[in-house]
């Protein structure tokens, strides 16, 4: 997809600070990092959302996100990593990407970047749990 910024990085049409690459994935430094070393890990194939990724590719992406997190500890002295995917909402580039961000205690990043909300009550929590559990059971049976 020529208009996609990340596809252009994959094809080397535009430069990026690449830190890792294999046959299926590419990791590069985010140009607006939360902290130095903040990487974006992408599939080389143009896939817009997590919903569209195949299980084998998701396995590779997960394994490589893990390796990046380990690499941040060993190579940058991070104490851990924040790993996240925006799926449609807040997805600044419509190409699946995993943020892997080096973390240290006291770095100033406070949990998630949005305010938390409580359930109305215990009944609301249980209704939500049952609805999601039913759908997940169906998805697991049908391997969506």
N, C-alpha and C positions, 0 to 999 in steps of 0.2 A: 504494500500500500504506500505509494510514493509520497502522499501528503502527510503521512504519519511521522512525527518527529522521531520516535524511537525506531521506526523502520529505516529512517535515513541514517541513524546512528549505526544500526546493524550493517547497512550497506556501505558505510564509511563515507556517505555523501556529506555528512557534517561531522565534525570532530567531537570526540568525547574522551574523558579520562578513564579509559577502560582498565579495570583491575582484574577481570577474570572472564574467560570465554571457554565454552565447550561447543559441541556440535549443535546443541539445542538452546543454550542460554547465553546471556551476556550480562555482565555486571559493570557498572560505571559509577563514578562519583556524581552525586546530585550537584547541580550547579548552584543550588540554594540550600546548602546543608543545614540541618539542625545543629550538627557538630561536625568537625572535620572527620572525614572517613565515611560519612553518610552515603550509602550506596543504593542504587536502584538495580534490581535484578529483574531481567525481562526474558520472556521467550523470544527467540529470534523470529519465529513465525508470528504474523500479526494476529493476535487474539485480543479482543477488547476487554473481556471481563473474566473473572474467576469462573463464572457459570459455564463458559465455553471451553475451558481447558480440559484436555483429556487426562485420565488418571495417570498414565505413564509420564506425561509431561509434568503434571503436578508433583509426582514423586521426585522427578529431577529438580524441579524448582525448589521443593522443600529441602532436599538434600543439599543443594547449593546455597540456600539461605542459611542453613546450619553451618556450612563450611565458612561462609562469610562472617557469621557471628563468632566462630572460633578464631578466624583470622584476625578479627578486630581485637580480640583479647590478646592474642600472641603478638600481633604486629604493631598495634597502636597502644597497648597497655590498658585497654578498656576493661572494666570489671564485668561487663555484660553487654547485652544488645537489646534494642527494641526492634521487633519485627512486625510489620503491618502491611495490609493491603486495603486500599480504598476500592470499593467495587461500585462503579457508576457514580454514586454521590461522593463528591470531593475528589474524584479522579481527574486530575488536571490534564493528563494526556490519555486519550482513549486507546490505550494499549496496556494490557495487564502488566503491572509492575509491583514488585515487593520492595518496600523500604526496609533496609537493614541499617540501623543507626547505632553507633558505639555509645555505650553508657558508662558513667561512673557515678558513684554515690555523691550527692550534692551538686550534680551538674545543672540543676535548675529545671529540668523537665519534670513536670508534675503529672503523673498518670496519663490519662487521655487528655486530648486537647479541647474537650467540650464539657459542659456541665452534666453531671449525672442526674438521673431522675429516679424516684422511688416508685414502686408499684402502689396503686391506690390502697390496696389491702392484701391480706393473704389470699383471698378469693381471686383477685385479679392476677396475682402471681401464679396460682394454680391453673387458671383458665389459659394463661399464656403458655405455661409449661405443657399442658395437655395438647393444645393446638399444635405446638411445634413438635412435640413427641410423636403425634399421629402422622404428621407429614414426613418426619424423619424415618419412621418405621416403613412407610410406603416407599420412600426413596431408597432405603437400604434394601428392601425386597426387590425393587425393580432396577437397582443400580443405575440411577439417572445419570 
